[in-house]
Amino acid sequence: MAIPVKVEFLAADPAMSLLLRPRSGLMQGRHFTLEETLRDGPISTRVAVLDLDPDDGTLLPGAPFLPPGPERARGLWQVADRNDMAARDFQQVSVFGAIRTTMAMFEEEDVLGRPLVWAFDGPQLLVVPRAGRMANAFYHRASRSLQFFYFDGVIADEETTVYTCLSPDIVAHETAHAILDGIAPDLYDATSPQSLALHEAIADITAMLFAAQSSWLAALVLEDNGGDLRKPGAFNAIAEQFGRARSDRIQPLRDLMNDRTMTSVPSATPHALSEVLTGTLYALMLWIFDTEMAEELAEVPEAEQADERFSRSGRVLFRAASRLRRIAFRALDYLPPGEISFADYARALIAADTASNPQSPEERAAFTAECLTRQIVAQAADLAPAAPRLTLEPGDDLEALLSDDAAALAFAERHRAALYVPADASLTLRPQLDVTKATWRKGGGRVDTRELILKVAWQEDEFVLDRAGIPEPLNVTFGTTLAISWETREIRAVVTNSRLGPHGGARDRQVSDRMRRGFLKACIADGTIDLLQDATALPDGSLRLRGLGQQLHMAGRHDRADAAPLQCWLRRRGCPEPARHRRDRGRGHAYGADRRRQRADRHTWR
């Protein structure tokens, strides 16, 4: 049964929220219609807030759910004081609302156009709002959870307790890690710093887009900056309170408005590298904003343009953020499996946008120019979509390719060369996707496009590990994504990270390999990677590394991700440990066989 509900969350970073402080309280709301089980917590079928005592693991009472009825048109989770940010019920409701709103950004019909799935058994993401005392927050696949911590800091000479679950930036950032892990789970085990940096970049861009859709925050920021997004403190600052409390300088954790290039980053670590890509995407949004604003002011007399620019800036910001969200997030479906460089993501973005908006190349040209400036690629031709080298035969049934793994694998085997698969590689499938996405084209209205997305992967050994001066082979995953139009049966895109592909010899590939070697060597030297614990020896003598995605903490990896309180609590409740790194060959669902998934479903927290 569909239930209308209102989910609420802190409108902005805690420091900014105190400036907003509307009379109705510090929370803003968003309306949803959910066909889910809703309980105190907040708990739903897809997200469950488990407020565990960090000292003894006791599950504390959750915010009560008030269903719709004669007194209210929509259900909601009750908060005793909508201005008390330190209260547990406030934090429980706020973190839940921010997570569900972030999920909705990806699920919109003009973005991914489908419900999200997680990269673990079961339908439910667990959320611990006060996981312990530490200046960090992280997504942890093994415990199916988001972990938010708290710490004492000093801001403007005043001692304060910083709760990371309160910052919408941080909540949206960590939720994006869980979302991207469900879309591209190979990245969690990737060995390339650029692959891990892609996780960080998408998470930071998600935080920025979350902020840009807040009407309260947009009004305050645009008024403070006169409608100019290039002024410091617009929407480019990520986790401002968190960053200030951890630093003796007045600065956010990260700044999206930067001039980082691939050769100017201070180190080839994921968080440092991510600023190159976030800077690229933020620059694209500025370009879209300026273009939209120029169109808005085209008929306005010059003497009136300054006032009009400010008055129209909120509407233009909303449109610019919506366009960037479509462009940046649609690319994720086109990512090939396995190791991903920034250039691979850029190619997926160009391919996805070309398929959706073939007659509107302006954004693609602006993005390509920014990629050249940031040294992501050496030349514009390095981002050109690969020309399809296969066509569907009359006997190729799209329904069979979607639902029948044997048919899909046989199809891929027949077209190995066109999919750039090495002759001796053993093919595996990633879940097939049947997706319909909406596109609004200038002058053409809405266009709905249905696609079959087919992904194949394989492993290759590369001599990139160096232990005690002895090269060792590392088992690395590569793959190809094929997007097929359901209506016309045309190949809409082929995106691959194969060395046999059209861009396999590009300079960006060499840069990515060099960065990976240096990154792995440094991680082994400083103990971040423990080959005895993190590596699996394969029969051919190569090593396969697992779980480098645990570096994806809000502030960088200081210690291994520790979700012990939650894992102990899960074991006490009899929930099975999630299976790792096994893929269901079925229709688009994540890890584990149906039997294990059903068992996990029985342990959904209700």
C-alpha positions as CSV (number, residue, x, y, z in Angstrom):
1,M,0.0,0.0,0.0
2,A,1.4,3.4,-1.0
3,I,1.8,5.7,2.1
4,P,2.2,9.4,1.7
5,V,5.0,10.6,4.1
6,K,7.0,13.7,4.8
7,V,10.7,13.1,5.6
8,E,12.6,15.9,7.3
9,F,16.3,16.8,7.5
10,L,18.6,19.6,8.6
11,A,18.5,22.1,5.7
12,A,22.2,22.8,5.6
13,D,25.5,22.3,7.5
14,P,24.9,23.0,11.2
15,A,26.9,26.2,11.1
16,M,24.8,27.5,8.2
17,S,21.5,26.2,9.6
18,L,21.8,28.5,12.6
19,L,21.8,31.4,10.2
20,L,18.7,30.1,8.4
21,R,16.6,29.3,11.6
22,P,13.1,29.6,10.1
23,R,10.2,29.9,12.6
24,S,9.0,26.4,11.8
25,G,12.3,24.9,13.0
26,L,15.7,23.9,11.6
27,M,14.3,21.1,9.5
28,Q,13.0,21.2,6.0
29,G,10.8,18.5,4.5
30,R,10.3,16.5,1.3
31,H,7.2,14.6,0.4
32,F,7.3,11.0,-0.7
33,T,4.9,8.2,-1.5
34,L,6.5,5.0,-0.2
35,E,5.3,1.5,-0.8
36,E,7.3,0.2,2.1
37,T,6.9,-0.9,5.7
38,L,7.4,2.2,7.9
39,R,8.3,1.9,11.6
40,D,9.7,3.9,14.5
41,G,13.4,4.6,14.0
42,P,13.0,5.8,11.3
43,I,12.8,2.4,9.7
44,S,11.6,1.6,6.2
45,T,12.1,-1.4,3.9
46,R,15.1,0.3,2.2
47,V,16.8,2.3,5.0
48,A,16.8,1.6,8.7
49,V,18.3,3.9,11.4
50,L,19.7,1.9,14.2
51,D,20.8,4.2,17.0
52,L,23.2,2.0,18.9
53,D,24.9,3.0,22.1
54,P,28.6,3.2,21.0
55,D,29.8,1.9,24.4
56,D,27.7,-1.3,24.8
57,G,25.9,-1.7,21.5
58,T,22.4,-1.3,23.0
59,L,19.7,-0.4,20.5
60,L,18.2,2.9,21.7
61,P,14.6,4.0,21.0
62,G,13.9,5.5,17.6
63,A,11.8,8.4,16.6
64,P,8.1,7.4,16.6
65,F,6.3,7.1,13.3
66,L,2.9,8.8,13.1
67,P,0.9,7.4,10.2
68,P,-1.4,9.5,8.1
69,G,-4.9,9.8,9.4
70,P,-7.6,12.3,10.2
71,E,-5.1,14.6,11.9
72,R,-2.5,14.6,9.2
73,A,-2.5,14.0,5.4
74,R,1.0,12.6,5.5
75,G,2.8,10.3,7.9
76,L,5.9,11.6,9.6
77,W,8.5,10.7,12.2
78,Q,8.0,12.8,15.3
79,V,10.7,15.1,16.7
80,A,10.2,16.6,20.2
81,D,12.1,19.8,19.5
82,R,12.8,20.8,15.9
83,N,15.5,23.2,17.0
84,D,17.5,20.8,19.2
85,M,20.2,19.5,16.9
86,A,21.9,17.5,19.7
87,A,18.8,15.5,20.5
88,R,18.8,11.8,19.4
89,D,15.4,12.0,17.8
90,F,16.4,15.1,15.8
91,Q,19.5,13.3,14.5
92,Q,17.7,10.0,13.8
93,V,15.1,11.8,11.6
94,S,17.5,14.2,10.0
95,V,19.9,11.5,8.8
96,F,17.1,9.3,7.5
97,G,15.6,12.2,5.6
98,A,18.9,13.3,4.0
99,I,19.6,9.7,2.9
100,R,16.2,9.2,1.3
101,T,16.4,12.6,-0.4
102,T,19.8,11.7,-1.8
103,M,18.5,8.4,-3.1
104,A,15.7,10.2,-4.8
105,M,18.1,12.4,-6.7
106,F,19.6,9.4,-8.4
107,E,16.2,7.6,-9.0
108,E,14.6,10.5,-10.8
109,E,13.1,9.5,-14.1
110,D,15.4,11.8,-16.0
111,V,18.5,10.6,-14.1
112,L,18.8,6.8,-13.6
113,G,15.1,6.1,-14.0
114,R,15.0,3.1,-11.7
115,P,15.0,2.1,-8.0
116,L,18.5,1.7,-6.6
117,V,19.9,-1.6,-5.4
118,W,22.7,-2.1,-2.9
119,A,25.9,-4.1,-3.4
120,F,25.1,-6.5,-0.6
121,D,22.5,-9.1,0.3
122,G,19.2,-7.7,1.3
123,P,17.2,-4.5,0.5
124,Q,18.0,-2.4,3.5
125,L,20.8,0.0,4.2
126,L,21.6,0.2,7.9
127,V,22.4,3.6,9.4
128,V,24.2,4.3,12.8
129,P,23.9,8.0,13.6
130,R,26.3,7.9,16.6
131,A,28.7,5.1,15.9
132,G,31.4,6.4,18.2
133,R,33.8,9.2,18.9
134,M,36.0,9.9,15.9
135,A,36.4,12.7,13.3
136,N,35.0,10.6,10.4
137,A,32.1,8.9,8.7
138,F,32.1,6.0,6.2
139,Y,30.2,3.5,4.2
140,H,30.9,-0.1,5.2
141,R,29.8,-2.8,2.7
142,A,30.4,-5.8,4.9
143,S,28.0,-4.5,7.6
144,R,25.6,-3.0,5.0
145,S,25.8,0.3,6.8
146,L,26.6,4.0,6.9
147,Q,28.5,4.9,10.1
148,F,28.5,8.5,11.4
149,F,30.8,9.5,14.2
150,Y,31.1,12.6,16.5
151,F,34.0,14.5,18.0
152,D,34.8,17.6,20.0
153,G,36.3,20.5,18.1
154,V,36.8,24.3,18.3
155,I,35.0,26.7,15.9
156,A,35.6,30.4,16.2
157,D,37.3,29.8,19.6
158,E,34.2,28.0,20.9
159,E,34.2,24.3,21.9
160,T,31.5,22.3,20.2
161,T,30.6,18.7,19.5
162,V,30.4,17.9,15.8
163,Y,27.9,15.2,14.8
164,T,28.7,14.1,11.3
165,C,25.1,12.7,10.9
166,L,23.8,16.3,11.1
167,S,25.8,17.6,8.1
168,P,23.7,17.1,4.9
169,D,27.0,17.3,3.0
170,I,28.5,14.4,4.9
171,V,25.3,12.3,4.8
172,A,24.8,12.9,1.1
173,H,28.5,12.1,0.5
174,E,28.4,8.8,2.3
175,T,25.1,7.8,0.9
176,A,26.5,8.4,-2.6
177,H,29.3,5.9,-1.8
178,A,26.7,3.2,-1.0
179,I,24.7,4.1,-4.2
180,L,27.8,4.0,-6.4
181,D,28.8,0.7,-4.9
182,G,25.5,-0.7,-6.0
183,I,25.8,0.7,-9.5
184,A,29.5,-0.1,-10.0
185,P,30.6,-2.6,-7.3
186,D,33.9,-3.4,-9.0
187,L,35.2,0.0,-7.8
188,Y,35.2,-1.2,-4.2
189,D,37.9,-3.7,-5.0
190,A,39.7,-1.5,-7.5
191,T,43.5,-1.0,-7.2
192,S,43.8,2.3,-9.0
193,P,43.7,5.5,-7.0
194,Q,41.7,7.1,-9.8
195,S,39.0,4.4,-9.4
196,L,38.8,5.2,-5.7
197,A,39.0,8.9,-6.4
198,L,36.0,8.6,-8.8
199,H,34.0,7.3,-5.7
200,E,35.1,10.4,-3.8
201,A,34.3,12.8,-6.6
202,I,30.8,11.5,-7.2
203,A,30.2,11.6,-3.5
204,D,31.3,15.3,-3.3
205,I,29.3,16.3,-6.3
206,T,26.3,14.6,-4.8
207,A,26.8,16.7,-1.6
208,M,26.9,19.9,-3.7
209,L,23.8,19.0,-5.7
210,F,22.0,18.1,-2.5
211,A,22.8,21.6,-1.2
212,A,21.8,23.3,-4.5
213,Q,18.3,21.8,-4.4
214,S,17.6,23.3,-0.9
215,S,15.4,26.4,-1.5
216,W,16.3,27.7,1.9
217,L,20.0,27.4,1.5
218,A,19.9,28.6,-2.1
219,A,18.2,31.8,-1.1
220,L,20.7,32.5,1.7
221,V,23.8,31.7,-0.4
222,L,22.7,33.6,-3.5
223,E,21.8,36.6,-1.4
224,D,25.2,36.5,0.3
225,N,27.0,36.2,-3.1
226,G,24.8,38.4,-5.2
227,G,23.9,35.5,-7.4
228,D,27.5,34.9,-8.4
229,L,28.4,31.2,-8.0
230,R,32.1,32.0,-8.5
231,K,32.4,33.8,-5.2
232,P,33.8,31.7,-2.3
233,G,31.3,30.0,-0.1
234,A,28.7,29.5,-2.7
235,F,28.0,25.7,-3.2
236,N,31.6,24.7,-3.6
237,A,32.4,24.1,0.1
238,I,32.0,20.6,1.4
239,A,31.5,19.8,5.1
240,E,32.3,23.3,6.3
241,Q,31.7,22.7,10.1
242,F,33.6,19.4,9.9
243,G,36.6,21.0,8.2
244,R,36.8,24.0,10.5
245,A,36.6,21.8,13.6
246,R,39.5,19.7,12.4
247,S,41.7,22.6,11.3
248,D,43.2,25.7,12.8
249,R,42.2,27.5,9.6
250,I,38.7,28.6,8.5
251,Q,38.2,26.2,5.7
252,P,35.8,23.4,4.6
253,L,36.9,19.9,4.2
254,R,37.2,20.2,0.4
255,D,36.6,22.9,-2.1
256,L,35.0,22.0,-5.5
257,M,35.9,25.4,-7.1
258,N,39.6,24.6,-7.7
259,D,42.1,24.6,-10.5
260,R,43.6,21.2,-9.8
261,T,45.2,19.3,-12.6
262,M,46.5,15.7,-12.9
263,T,50.0,17.0,-12.4
264,S,49.3,19.6,-9.7
265,V,47.6,17.4,-7.1
266,P,49.8,17.1,-4.0
267,S,49.7,13.3,-4.0
268,A,48.2,10.4,-6.0
269,T,45.9,9.4,-3.2
270,P,42.1,9.1,-3.7
271,H,41.0,12.2,-1.8
272,A,43.6,14.4,-3.3
273,L,43.0,13.1,-6.8
274,S,39.2,13.5,-6.5
275,E,39.5,17.3,-6.5
276,V,40.6,17.1,-10.1
277,L,37.3,15.5,-11.2
278,T,35.1,17.5,-8.8
279,G,36.7,20.7,-10.1
280,T,35.9,19.6,-13.6
281,L,32.3,18.8,-12.9
282,Y,31.8,22.0,-10.8
283,A,33.3,24.0,-13.6
284,L,30.8,22.4,-16.0
285,M,27.9,23.4,-13.7
286,L,29.3,27.0,-13.7
287,W,29.3,26.9,-17.5
288,I,25.7,25.7,-17.6
289,F,24.7,28.3,-15.0
290,D,26.4,31.1,-17.1
291,T,24.8,29.9,-20.3
292,E,21.4,29.6,-18.8
293,M,21.8,33.1,-17.2
294,A,22.9,34.6,-20.5
295,E,19.7,33.2,-22.2
296,E,17.6,34.6,-19.3
297,L,19.1,38.1,-19.7
298,A,19.2,38.2,-23.5
299,E,16.2,40.5,-23.7
300,V,16.9,42.5,-20.5
301,P,18.3,46.1,-20.9
302,E,21.9,46.3,-19.8
303,A,21.1,48.8,-17.0
304,E,18.7,46.3,-15.4
305,Q,20.8,43.2,-15.8
306,A,22.5,43.3,-12.4
307,D,19.2,43.3,-10.5
308,E,17.7,40.8,-12.8
309,R,20.7,38.5,-12.5
310,F,20.2,38.2,-8.7
311,S,16.4,37.8,-8.9
312,R,16.6,35.1,-11.5
313,S,19.7,33.3,-10.0
314,G,17.7,30.9,-7.9
315,R,15.7,29.6,-10.8
316,V,18.8,29.3,-13.0
317,L,20.7,27.5,-10.3
318,F,18.0,24.9,-10.0
319,R,18.1,24.3,-13.8
320,A,21.9,24.2,-13.9
321,A,22.1,21.7,-11.0
322,S,19.4,19.5,-12.6
323,R,21.3,19.4,-15.9
324,L,24.6,18.6,-14.2
325,R,22.8,15.8,-12.1
326,R,21.5,14.2,-15.3
327,I,24.8,14.5,-17.2
328,A,27.1,13.3,-14.3
329,F,24.9,10.5,-12.9
330,R,23.6,9.0,-16.1
331,A,27.3,8.3,-17.0
332,L,27.4,5.9,-14.1
333,D,25.2,3.4,-16.0
334,Y,27.6,3.5,-18.9
335,L,30.7,2.8,-16.8
336,P,32.5,-0.4,-17.9
337,P,33.1,-3.0,-15.2
338,G,36.5,-3.1,-13.4
339,E,39.2,-0.5,-13.0
340,I,38.1,3.0,-14.0
341,S,40.2,6.1,-14.7
342,F,38.9,9.6,-14.9
343,A,39.2,9.4,-18.6
344,D,37.0,6.2,-18.6
345,Y,34.4,8.1,-16.7
346,A,34.6,11.1,-19.0
347,R,34.1,8.7,-22.0
348,A,31.1,7.2,-20.3
349,L,29.7,10.7,-19.7
350,I,30.2,11.8,-23.3
351,A,28.7,8.5,-24.6
352,A,25.6,8.7,-22.3
353,D,25.0,12.4,-23.1
354,T,25.5,11.8,-26.8
355,A,22.9,9.0,-26.7
356,S,20.4,11.1,-24.8
357,N,21.0,14.5,-26.5
358,P,22.6,13.9,-29.9
359,Q,21.6,17.3,-31.2
360,S,22.9,19.3,-28.2
361,P,26.7,19.0,-28.1
362,E,27.3,22.2,-26.1
363,E,27.7,20.7,-22.7
364,R,29.9,17.9,-24.1
365,A,32.2,20.5,-25.7
366,A,32.5,22.5,-22.5
367,F,33.2,19.3,-20.5
368,T,35.8,18.1,-23.0
369,A,37.6,21.5,-22.9
370,E,37.7,21.3,-19.1
371,C,39.1,17.7,-19.3
372,L,41.9,19.0,-21.5
373,T,42.6,21.9,-19.1
374,R,42.8,19.4,-16.2
375,Q,45.0,17.0,-18.1
376,I,42.5,14.2,-17.8
377,V,43.1,13.4,-21.5
378,A,45.8,14.7,-23.9
379,Q,43.5,15.5,-26.8
380,A,39.8,15.8,-27.5
381,A,39.8,12.7,-29.7
382,D,40.6,10.6,-26.6
383,L,37.0,11.2,-25.4
384,A,35.3,10.3,-28.7
385,P,32.7,7.5,-28.3
386,A,33.7,4.2,-29.8
387,A,32.0,3.4,-33.1
388,P,29.9,0.2,-32.6
389,R,31.3,-2.7,-34.5
390,L,28.3,-5.0,-34.2
391,T,24.7,-5.0,-35.2
392,L,21.8,-7.0,-33.8
393,E,20.8,-10.0,-35.8
394,P,17.2,-10.9,-36.4
395,G,17.5,-13.8,-34.0
396,D,18.8,-11.6,-31.1
397,D,15.8,-11.3,-28.8
398,L,16.3,-8.4,-26.3
399,E,13.9,-10.0,-23.8
400,A,16.1,-13.1,-23.8
401,L,19.3,-11.0,-23.5
402,L,17.7,-9.4,-20.5
403,S,16.4,-12.4,-18.6
404,D,18.5,-15.4,-19.9
405,D,22.1,-15.3,-18.8
406,A,23.0,-18.1,-21.1
407,A,21.6,-16.1,-24.1
408,A,23.4,-13.0,-23.0
409,L,26.7,-14.8,-22.5
410,A,26.4,-16.5,-25.9
411,F,25.8,-13.1,-27.5
412,A,28.9,-11.7,-25.8
413,E,31.0,-14.7,-26.9
414,R,29.9,-14.2,-30.5
415,H,30.9,-10.6,-30.4
416,R,34.1,-10.8,-28.4
417,A,36.1,-8.8,-30.9
418,A,33.5,-6.0,-31.1
419,L,33.5,-5.9,-27.3
420,Y,37.3,-5.7,-27.2
421,V,37.6,-8.9,-25.1
422,P,41.1,-10.6,-25.3
423,A,41.0,-13.9,-27.1
424,D,42.1,-16.0,-24.1
425,A,39.9,-14.2,-21.4
426,S,37.1,-15.9,-19.6
427,L,33.9,-13.8,-19.8
428,T,31.5,-13.1,-16.9
429,L,28.3,-11.1,-16.9
430,R,27.2,-8.2,-14.7
431,P,23.5,-7.9,-14.1
432,Q,21.6,-6.7,-17.2
433,L,19.5,-3.6,-16.9
434,D,16.2,-2.6,-18.5
435,V,16.0,1.1,-18.0
436,T,13.7,3.9,-19.3
437,K,14.9,7.4,-18.9
438,A,13.3,10.7,-19.6
439,T,15.1,13.5,-21.5
440,W,13.8,17.0,-22.0
441,R,15.3,18.4,-25.3
442,K,15.3,22.0,-26.3
443,G,12.4,22.6,-28.6
444,G,11.5,18.9,-28.7
445,G,9.8,18.4,-25.3
446,R,10.1,15.1,-23.4
447,V,11.6,12.0,-24.9
448,D,11.5,8.6,-23.1
449,T,14.2,6.2,-24.1
450,R,14.3,2.6,-23.1
451,E,17.7,0.8,-23.1
452,L,19.0,-2.6,-22.5
453,I,22.4,-2.2,-20.8
454,L,24.6,-5.3,-21.0
455,K,28.0,-5.5,-19.2
456,V,30.7,-8.1,-19.6
457,A,33.9,-8.4,-17.5
458,W,37.1,-10.4,-17.6
459,Q,40.4,-10.6,-15.6
460,E,43.9,-10.0,-16.8
461,D,47.2,-10.3,-14.9
462,E,49.5,-7.2,-14.8
463,F,52.9,-6.8,-13.3
464,V,52.1,-3.8,-11.1
465,L,52.9,-5.0,-7.6
466,D,56.5,-4.7,-6.4
467,R,57.3,-6.4,-3.1
468,A,60.9,-6.5,-2.0
469,G,62.0,-5.5,-5.4
470,I,60.3,-8.5,-7.1
471,P,57.5,-7.8,-9.6
472,E,54.4,-9.8,-8.8
473,P,51.3,-10.2,-11.1
474,L,48.1,-8.5,-9.9
475,N,44.8,-9.8,-11.1
476,V,42.8,-6.8,-12.5
477,T,39.2,-6.6,-13.8
478,F,38.4,-5.0,-17.1
479,G,35.1,-4.8,-19.0
480,T,32.8,-3.4,-21.7
481,T,29.3,-1.8,-21.5
482,L,26.9,-2.1,-24.4
483,A,23.8,0.1,-24.5
484,I,21.0,-1.0,-26.9
485,S,17.9,1.0,-27.8
486,W,14.9,-1.2,-27.1
487,E,12.8,0.6,-29.8
488,T,15.2,0.7,-32.7
489,R,17.5,-2.1,-31.7
490,E,20.4,0.2,-32.5
491,I,23.7,0.1,-30.5
492,R,23.6,3.4,-28.6
493,A,27.0,3.1,-27.0
494,V,30.0,0.9,-26.5
495,V,32.2,2.0,-23.6
496,T,35.3,-0.1,-22.6
497,N,38.4,0.2,-20.5
498,S,40.0,-2.7,-22.5
499,R,43.6,-2.2,-23.7
500,L,42.3,-3.5,-27.1
501,G,39.7,-0.6,-27.2
502,P,40.0,2.5,-29.3
503,H,41.6,4.4,-26.4
504,G,43.7,1.6,-25.0
505,G,46.9,3.3,-26.0
506,A,46.0,6.8,-25.0
507,R,48.3,8.7,-22.7
508,D,45.7,8.7,-19.9
509,R,46.1,4.9,-19.7
510,Q,49.8,5.2,-19.1
511,V,49.3,7.9,-16.5
512,S,46.7,5.7,-14.7
513,D,49.1,2.7,-14.7
514,R,51.9,4.8,-13.3
515,M,49.7,6.2,-10.6
516,R,48.5,2.7,-9.7
517,R,52.0,1.4,-9.3
518,G,53.1,4.3,-7.1
519,F,49.9,4.1,-5.0
520,L,50.1,0.4,-4.4
521,K,53.8,0.6,-3.5
522,A,53.1,3.4,-1.0
523,C,50.1,1.6,0.5
524,I,52.2,-1.6,1.0
525,A,55.1,0.4,2.5
526,D,53.0,2.3,5.0
527,G,50.9,-0.8,5.9
528,T,47.6,0.5,4.4
529,I,47.6,-2.7,2.4
530,D,48.5,-5.9,4.2
531,L,49.1,-8.5,1.5
532,L,48.5,-11.3,4.0
533,Q,45.1,-10.0,4.8
534,D,44.0,-8.0,1.7
535,A,45.3,-10.3,-1.1
536,T,44.1,-13.6,-2.3
537,A,46.5,-15.9,-4.2
538,L,45.0,-17.3,-7.4
539,P,45.8,-20.7,-9.0
540,D,47.9,-19.0,-11.7
541,G,50.1,-17.4,-9.1
542,S,48.7,-13.8,-9.4
543,L,47.3,-11.8,-6.5
544,R,43.8,-10.3,-6.2
545,L,43.4,-7.4,-3.8
546,R,40.1,-6.9,-2.0
547,G,38.4,-4.1,-0.2
548,L,40.5,-1.0,-0.9
549,G,37.1,0.8,-1.0
550,Q,37.4,0.8,2.8
551,Q,39.6,3.8,2.3
552,L,36.5,5.8,1.4
553,H,36.1,7.7,4.7
554,M,34.9,11.2,4.7
555,A,38.3,12.5,5.7
556,G,40.6,9.8,4.3
557,R,41.6,6.5,5.7
558,H,43.3,6.7,9.1
559,D,42.4,3.2,10.3
560,R,40.6,0.2,8.8
561,A,36.9,0.8,8.7
562,D,35.6,-0.5,12.1
563,A,31.9,-1.4,12.3
564,A,32.3,-3.8,15.2
565,P,29.4,-2.5,17.4
566,L,27.0,-2.9,14.5
567,Q,28.4,-6.3,13.4
568,C,28.2,-7.6,17.0
569,W,24.6,-6.4,17.2
570,L,23.7,-8.1,13.9
571,R,25.2,-11.4,15.0
572,R,23.3,-11.3,18.3
573,R,20.1,-10.9,16.2
574,G,21.1,-13.9,14.1
575,C,21.6,-12.0,10.9
576,P,24.0,-13.9,8.5
577,E,27.3,-12.2,7.5
578,P,26.9,-10.7,4.0
579,A,28.5,-12.8,1.3
580,R,31.4,-11.0,-0.4
581,H,32.1,-10.5,-4.1
582,R,29.7,-13.0,-5.5
583,R,27.4,-11.8,-8.2
584,D,23.9,-13.0,-9.1
585,R,23.6,-13.5,-12.8
586,G,19.9,-12.5,-12.7
587,R,18.1,-9.4,-13.8
588,G,19.8,-6.5,-12.2
589,H,20.0,-7.4,-8.6
590,A,23.2,-7.3,-6.6
591,Y,25.2,-9.8,-4.7
592,G,24.3,-13.3,-3.7
593,A,21.9,-16.1,-4.8
594,D,18.2,-15.9,-4.4
595,R,18.3,-18.2,-1.4
596,R,20.8,-16.0,0.5
597,R,18.9,-12.9,-0.5
598,Q,15.6,-14.3,0.9
599,R,17.4,-15.2,4.1
600,A,18.7,-11.7,4.4
601,D,15.2,-10.3,3.7
602,R,14.0,-12.1,6.8
603,H,16.4,-10.0,8.8
604,T,15.0,-6.7,7.6
605,W,14.6,-4.5,10.7
606,R,10.9,-3.8,11.1
